[in-house]
Amino acid sequence: MLTFTGKSVYSAVAIGKISIFKRRDTEVKREHISDIDAEKARVAKAKEYSLAQLQTIYDKALKEVGEANAQIFSIHMMMLDDEDYNDSINNIIETQQVNAEYAIAVTADNFAEMFATMEDAYMQARSADVKDISNRMIANLSADNIEQSVTDDKVIICADDLAPSETVSLDKEKVLAFVTAHGSSNSHTAILARNMNIPAIIGVGDEFLAQIKDGQNAAVDGFTGEIYIEPDEDTLARMTKKQAEDIAQKKLLLELKGKENVTLDGTKVNIYANIGGVGNIGAVLQNDAGGIGLFRSEFLYLENDDYPTEEQQFTAYKKVLESMAGKKVIIRTLDIGADKQVDYFDLAKEENPALGYRAIRICLTRPEIFKTQLRALYRASAYGNLGIMFPMIISVSEVEKALQFCEAVKAELKTENIEYSDNVEIGIMIETPAAAMISDKLAPMVDFFSVGTNDLTQYTLACDRQNSNLEEFCDTHHEAILRLIELSAQNAHKHGAWIGICGELAADTTLTETFLRMGIDEFSVSPGFVLKVRNEVRNIDLNK
């Protein structure tokens, strides 16, 4: 069995036989011509034919992937009509007295290189579009058909890369998956694959095509970006199971999408999603989450070589708020430390970092970091429904200090005439036994609690969650943990706050009814568990 890894474009599983995509590439030779006008006429005719083909492809794409994605081919038609592009072709024919094929090929290379060297990733991906329309023109000049029928059976298409027109022209009903040696996640081909709901992996590498053959069995894991060639029995069984689970999940999505999170007795609950970055927003929307209950802001720090600026953070927070279109987005302030270390923070080595200098402790003692993040958060609040949540709270004084920072930042923004929302909810995480035990004191200070059950478990049971030797002692259903959650829920409601759970236990459906009976108002889970929890909620009767 051979295993290759690339970048996933669409998350799904495909199992079947490989078909290597072989296009009829037309070899372009430089030829001297004497009749320049005749050569220009050939270009005009090929362009006319290409535009007609693209119109046909546009009509097909309109039916299969919708108007927004079909616009790719409208852009291709516009590119064919681009004055600079056409002037370049005609100028090369005139000045060098060469054939149309050569003039188009040179123009394609020049324009593709121009796009490829741009800083913007979207513009870089347009390099492939220039090559696509140019190859079509050259193929039409030599009367070769640019599309190629691959097979009559359902197959996994493997190629060096696929042009957008090649992707759409293939019969969707006969394609199990796409796997390419090259390609960009910003390319129109990748966008089309996602919207065609076809598992796709790109950028597997040059060695991939050299080591596979037509007809070989393969399994494509669009979740991990892996493709297995001639998978062994265990791998095939694992992938078959994963495929069945994915199909069941998608079926559940269709059945439950748009339905309320309400028990049989009429109790409503919010089901939100946990995400670790802006790139996960699509999964939140696809799985029909009611909002984002935990946005881990530390991804901005973990991915940077230096402290992210206010503008960088503002842009990221604004994007997630706008994308959620008024749905609640709860952003947790910086939670660096413990198992999440960042070199440029220069944190001292600690014997037990889980009990050390982390999260709110860093923010309160490094005010320049905290203030920068809060400014970005409040600025972004003008673009959506924001909640701010402070992690690792153990005392009333910590919450008081955090709230003072918030008031100071709002006063600054007001002085600077920078817009922000007055309706930002403030919450804290209940992830230490201390916070749970004094939750009656903390609840009047905030709008909500969110229980981080992962840390609450390790601190309550004195079990390091990074230590695999302690698994048998780390009972996530321990009565002490459940009592602390129930106490926090009682105190939250007593003082007019709401309470959610954002740790792993929120997705444990064996505890869903227990939590609802405690009075939990919200569950925040990984996007893929939203519908599973919704299904459980809708089958519970709290009157029984």
GICORCOR-V202185 format. One record per backbone hydrogen bond with DSSP energy under -1.0 kcal/mol. CO is the residue of the C=O (numbers start at 1). NH is the residue of the N-H. Records with the same first field share a line. If there is no record, write none. Layout:
BEGIN
CO: NH, NH
END
This chain:
BEGIN
2: 229
4: 227
7: 202
10: 200
12: 222
14: 220
16: 218
17: 156
18: 215
19: 158
23: 25
31: 99
35: 39
36: 40
37: 41
38: 42
39: 43
40: 44
41: 45
42: 46
43: 47
44: 48
45: 49
46: 50
47: 51
48: 52
49: 53
50: 54
51: 55
52: 56
53: 57
54: 58
55: 59
56: 60
57: 61
58: 62
59: 63
60: 64
61: 65
66: 70
67: 71
69: 72
70: 73
71: 75
72: 76
73: 77
74: 78
75: 79
76: 80
77: 81
79: 82
82: 86
83: 87
84: 88
85: 89
86: 90
87: 91
88: 92
89: 93
90: 94
91: 95
92: 96
93: 97
97: 33
99: 103
100: 104
101: 105
102: 106
103: 107
104: 108
105: 109
106: 110
107: 111
108: 112
109: 113
110: 114
111: 115
112: 116
113: 117
115: 118
120: 124
121: 125
124: 127
125: 128
126: 130
127: 131
128: 132
129: 133
130: 134
131: 135
132: 136
133: 137
134: 138
135: 139
136: 140
137: 141
138: 142
139: 144
155: 176
156: 19
157: 179
158: 21
159: 181
160: 182
163: 167
164: 168
165: 169
166: 170
171: 174
172: 175
174: 155
177: 157
178: 201
179: 159
180: 204
181: 205
182: 203
184: 187
187: 191
188: 192
189: 193
190: 194
191: 195
192: 196
193: 198
194: 197
199: 178
200: 9, 10
201: 180
202: 7
205: 208
208: 211
213: 216
216: 18
217: 230
218: 16
219: 228
220: 14
221: 225, 226
225: 6
226: 221
227: 4
228: 219
229: 2
232: 236
233: 237
234: 238
235: 239
236: 240
237: 241
238: 242
239: 243
240: 244
241: 245
242: 246
243: 247
244: 248
245: 249
246: 250
247: 251
248: 252
249: 253
250: 254
251: 255
252: 256
253: 257
256: 259
260: 262
261: 269
263: 266
267: 263
270: 523
271: 290
272: 525
273: 293, 294
275: 296
277: 280
278: 281
280: 284
281: 285
282: 286
283: 287
284: 289
285: 288
291: 273
292: 330
294: 275
295: 297, 332
296: 299
297: 300
298: 302
299: 303
309: 313
310: 314
311: 315
312: 316
313: 317
314: 318
315: 319
316: 320
317: 321
318: 322
319: 323
320: 324
322: 325
324: 327
328: 292
329: 387
330: 295
331: 389
332: 297
336: 359
337: 340
340: 337
342: 345
343: 346
352: 355
353: 356
356: 358
358: 361
359: 362, 363
360: 364
362: 366
366: 369, 370
367: 371
368: 372
369: 373
370: 374
371: 375
372: 376
373: 377
374: 378
375: 379
376: 380
377: 381
379: 382
380: 383
381: 384
385: 329
386: 425
387: 331
388: 427
389: 333
390: 429
395: 399
396: 400
397: 401
398: 402
399: 403
400: 404
401: 405
402: 406
403: 407
404: 408
405: 409
406: 410
407: 411
408: 412
409: 413
410: 414
411: 415
412: 416
413: 418
414: 417
425: 388
426: 447, 448
427: 390
428: 450
429: 431
430: 452
432: 436
433: 437
434: 438
436: 439
438: 441, 442
439: 443
442: 445
443: 446
447: 498
448: 428
449: 500
450: 430
451: 453, 502, 503
452: 456
453: 457
454: 458
455: 459
456: 460
457: 461
458: 463
464: 467
467: 470
468: 471
470: 473, 474
473: 475
475: 478
478: 482
479: 483
480: 484
481: 485
482: 486
483: 487
484: 488
485: 489
486: 490
487: 491
488: 492
489: 493
490: 494
491: 495
492: 497
493: 496
498: 449
499: 521, 522
500: 451
501: 524
503: 506
504: 507
505: 508
507: 509
508: 511
511: 515
512: 516
513: 517
514: 518
515: 520
521: 270
522: 501
523: 272
525: 274
526: 529
527: 530
529: 533
530: 534
531: 535
532: 536
533: 537
534: 538
536: 539
537: 540
540: 264
541: 544
END
